[in-house]
Amino acid sequence: MADRVCGNGFRMKCIGLAFLLACLFCGGAVPAHAEGRAGQEEQAGRAGQEEQAGRTERTKEAKREGQTEETERTEETKRIEETKQTEQELAAEYRKYKRRLEGVEQQSDLTDSGFDVIEDQIFPLETACFGSVSLVPAIEEQYHRLVLFLTNEDGTVVYRTDELAVNHWQEGKLKQTVQEISAISFLDLNHDGLSDIVLLAACKNEDGAYTDRNYKVGDVLFQNEDGLYYDYRISDRINRFGMNQSARSIIAHVRGGASTEFLYTASTKEELLKNGFVVVTEQDYFRQFEKLGYLEVLPGTYTIADYSVFMVYLVDEQGNIVWSFQPMGDFDNLYALKGIVCTDIDGDGMKDLLVFAGYNYADGYGAPVPEFACRIYYQRTDGFETDTEVTKKLSCGEEDTAAGLVEKARAYWGWSKET
């Protein structure tokens, strides 16, 4: 009985083994637990390959980033070295220039030392430090810097200075843009009993803006017991806020206290009026601006030493200044406001601003030269953008009108009110 049981068990095992071998060799199904183990091993293999590929890519990326950073460091180092070299070269040039300046002992040495004397601007001057001297202005020929020399009766140079705003106009450069002196005045500006000096220099750039005509830079030199000194804060205000039209406007500011600074810093209409801003009532009106709301278009002038500075403001119903425009640019004086139009000019559905006026500027001899000019300001989502294209192509004269210039500007943009 036992032998039969053992035999049957052996036969069952053989049958099971034969069935398994048949499944393997004949394409039969593999048991689920065996298939699961194989899938796990395959998935683990793929994951390992992906991880290895990821590590390889990260290594490559880190290498690329390292190379980029190294390149940037190299370029930055190169820029720093070039800047240092430029600064060193500039410093060396400046030292040579200063040695040449300090080496001038006689007025007769100026020409041979590279200084072009402005003969028609030499004036006598009483000083507390040197007594009776002559003020001898000269322009350095190579770098176009303005220098003032004080000389005594025998032509000996007793004082010299080039500490002037006009010699710092081109920042970081030794070479400046001085062409000539437009005006020199002498009077006591700070009420200390000593004559101070007001200078107005005419400048012209070699490239960029102002290559076609001169612009002005004003300077003030105060006298004390040691000679002359320059207050950069006063010269900065004079030039930054347009009080350099003439020696008279500089004197009105320094001696009389008049100033155009409020035109650029005021935040309310009340502040403008309190400081002497005169509204041009004929062109004062309200308009609905799409992005800025219902605003007053407020044009007007402020007069300093017979010069009218023209500004246009946009003011909200509470009297706050929302935007400001300075249409006269670098002209000296407004003499005729022809019109201000608020309408869509560039065809974007928003009101723009066109200002048409007559101005004047001084020629090389100080005589006023009239000129009509048009300025256009395009309304944008965040304020206004000054036109730099159309106004260059629009010729305008006394016979033109603001409405006519609007149509010309629209034609430039390829549309008209009717279309």
Helices and strands as residue ranges (DSSP letters): H 2-25, H 32-102, G 107-109, E 115-117, G 119-121, E 123-127, E 131-140, E 146-151, E 157-161, G 165-168, E 178-187, E 196-203, E 215-224, E 227-230, H 232-240, H 247-254, H 261-265, H 269-274, E 278-279, G 281-283, E 285-289, E 293-304, E 307-315, E 321-325, E 333-343, E 352-362, E 368-380, E 383-386, H 390-393, H 402-412
